[in-house]
Amino acid sequence: MKEYSILVIDDQYNNLKTITAYFDASLEPYAILGATSGMMGYQLALDKRPDLIIMDWEMPEMSGIEAVKKLKASPVTKDIPIIMATGVMTHPDDLRTALEAGAIDYVRKPIDKVELLARTRSAIALSESYQQIKLLSDFKQAMTHMLVHDLKNSLGVVMNLSEKPKVIEAGRQMTHLVMNLLDVQKFEDANIEVQSVPYPFVQVLAQAVSQVDYLRMQKNIALDYDNHLKALVLIDEGLILRVLVNLLHNAIKFSPQNSTISIKAEAVKSEWLKVQITDQGTGIATSHIEKIFDKYYQVEVKNQEQIQSTGLGLTFCKFAIEAHGGEIGVESREGEGSTFWLTLPMSFRASAATVGGVLETANLGNDIMLTVDDQQALATFRADIVVLKFYEASKLKRLLNNIPAQSASVERWKEAIQQAVLNSNRTQFEYLKSLLIG
């Protein structure tokens, strides 16, 4: 029978002794670890990685809630289930606070033995189920990764051997689908690197247009855009090229014969380039717009036969644009066409020097110190920020915009963490998040 390790964190020795005695008397396979402070418990959890943590709420220096947030912010301990123990914080609002911080359950003091053991069994069973699901998910992702790579290589061979335009175009579309599948998975795993360098927007747009020309000419669709635009954007050219190809491909696919697709690009607040791609197609019903960027979501289009979609292209676009710190959206009315828009950072936003075409970024923010007052001012936003993934740039932007003007150090911290995302500096991003939890 497997032995489960349980870490009990409580600043009162008598409480530790009582809880340990309850587990020992249960005759169940539990190995108990004890800690008398939040920080001591945090360090012990990092070292021992217990199966379950029982956390006292009211502790000096670092409260139980603060310790929970710190544990959930660490990749080593974030999946360990935590039960809060309290004799004072028993209001429903307190329970909500504990759950929002990352706890999965709580027990009231004085602790009842039967309740404690029941909640412990439930928490461990839930954790084991989660781990089994995670293993299956990891296996699925590994298999997907392998199959995608094999399919991509096979398509490359077919396209190189064929001289027929339709075969080549079909191969391109399949390769595009495969790359979307692979990169959506990478974004979800936070396992993709965005290599941003200053790049002429008109160049990447011209490349995208050339890749969809075959489809466009089949339907005699005109493209209206300014090919002399001089905007310089800070982008990963390969990712943004695929975003534009995805959006243009969709615009052509859902547009009628002999129509026009217009592409507009303009500076917004001298910091961002806003790009709009407008078609004269069937439009999108309001009920679909909110979900259109969701993974595998497909829109049913009236009067369009044999139009199929995997529901991955727009998901990839969303991840790629947000990884650049930008935003993406759509404006549409059914029967009147659609406008997909996105924002890209202008190159002079980067706190960096360009040498020989290589962007060299500094670790902006290494000297930032947040005072106790700063920590208190940011407390309302801490829990939401520390759990953010590196690619969730738009969520970060919304949270930072909600933080009112603060001290110079807080404002520098806000600027630095946005810059870390913009420069694809994941290490710096995680470091700046860690400043919120001491």
Secondary structure, 3 states (H helix, E strand, C coil): CCCEEEEEECCCHHHHHHHHHHHHHCCCCEEEEEECCHHHHHHHHHHHCCCEEEEECCCCCCCHHHHHHHHHHCCCCCCCCEEEEECCCCCHHHHHHHHHHCCCEEEECCCCHHHHHHHHHHHHHHHHHHHHHHHHHHHHHHHHHHHHHHHHHHHHHHHHHCCCHHHHHHHHHHHHHHHHHHHHHHHHCCCCCCCCEEEEHHHHHHHHHHHHHHHHHHCCCEEEECCCCCCEEEECHHHHHHHHHHHHHHHHHCCCCCCEEEEEEEEECCCEEEEEEECCCCCCCHHHHCCCCCCCCCCCCCCCCCCCCCCCHHHHHHHHHHHCCCCEEEEECCCCCEEEEEEEEEHHHCCEEEECCEEEECCCCCCCCCCHHHHHHHHHHHHHHHCCCCCCHHHHHHHHHHCCCCCHHHHHHHHHHHHHHHCCCHHHHHHHHHHHHC
